[in-house]
Amino acid sequence: MAIEQKLSLMIPGPTPVPEKVLQALSKHPIGHRSKEFQDLVESTTKNLQWLHQTQNDVLTITGSGTAAMEAGIINTLSKGDKVICGENGKFGERWVKVAKEFGLEVIKIESEWGTALNPEEFKKVLEEDNQKEIKAVIVTHSETSTGVINDLETISSYIREHNIALSIVDCVTSLGACNVPVDEWQLDVVASGSQKGYMIPPGLSFISMSQKAWEATEKSNLPKFYLNLKSYRKSLLTNSNPYTPAVNLFFALDEALKMMREEGLDNIFLRHKKHKLAISNAVKTLNLKLFADEKYLSPSITAIETGEIDAEKFRKIIKNKFDILVAGGQDHLKGKIFRVGHLGYINDRDIITVISAISKTLLDLGEITAIRAGEALVEASKFLDKD
Ligand SMILES: *Cc1c(COP(=O)(O)O)cnc(C)c1O
């Protein structure tokens, strides 16, 4: 039997949590109307703005990433508004569902799962909108279900040219993994969640709101109460929260953000990039195919095709033999791919270990030779050794 508590999480959330953060989490709760809690919110807010590279308000909601995305949609839009939704995976699909649920008129821009959205299609639809009826463009930056990163920088430049539409972006597996300069790209609404790049357990989500997004809230008529962002903004003026937040997760958030500041944005992004390259190149050496278009590999997740082998069986072997949890494919991809999460608190050792586990599994299944397994590690090391 596996040693208890030794399971390594290599799924795209929840991600591993550093010891320091776990310790912060285990403190006795404090009153959420206390001065101590206000100090905490002041500190986390400042550091969240640093992470988002923005002067905009960054609000913290107790709820998962979906809560932040839903909040972004229902606070800035009104029933019947026309929106563009980019859809090239499970999360894109979810935002279409949310938009429709709230009575928005959705124009879908789709791309096959595993490929990136084409920014030119956004440009075309936005340019043709002479009446300026499109009120928002909803895009998933890193599509976790397929391991694809969409070209948000270009898409957002086209949104700016439209002038009216807001950008509402799911940056759940890109923030804290690769560059998302909110101010430079003029992103209006940016959502993320604690259990991904933030190195803390699930339960908090974050949303940054531009001036233009706040202006849109004045006209929005969709129903909202708990997720009414104006209440969060008002509370933030006194470094507080409208309702009882997950106080202990704030302890954890504060610690995690301080660790991130210590490491520095460039180093964090470089680490994720190296890990992405190490895994994707090792996988190719092992004769496995990457599911995602290689030009658009997400910094946080690598989706791997298993060909004739049932990916679910593959996953089970990796979990039972090596105590590493990797994610399966969703919907029609179940059994066809598995996904390695390499987001947040991940080091070179984790990468080497997961590659070894994949190699050993293939070796046992008679798919590769021992020499090939060794070559995969050599290939991965090339990227890990780089500074
Ligand atoms: C995890 C994730 C979310 C949020 O999911 P929750 O379960 O609500 O936290 C949203 N978008 C993407 C791309 C994700 O990976």
The ligand as an ORCA input file, in Angstrom:
! r2SCAN-3c Opt
* xyz 0 1
  C     -10.370     25.464    -12.574
  C     -10.831     26.354    -13.626
  C     -11.928     27.213    -13.440
  C     -12.670     27.345    -12.170
  O     -13.234     26.214    -11.726
  P     -13.786     26.163    -10.241
  O     -13.991     24.706    -10.057
  O     -15.005     26.958    -10.175
  O     -12.709     26.739     -9.369
  C     -12.273     28.063    -14.465
  N     -11.601     28.090    -15.605
  C     -10.533     27.306    -15.822
  C      -9.821     27.442    -17.129
  C     -10.106     26.419    -14.841
  O      -9.030     25.667    -15.042
*
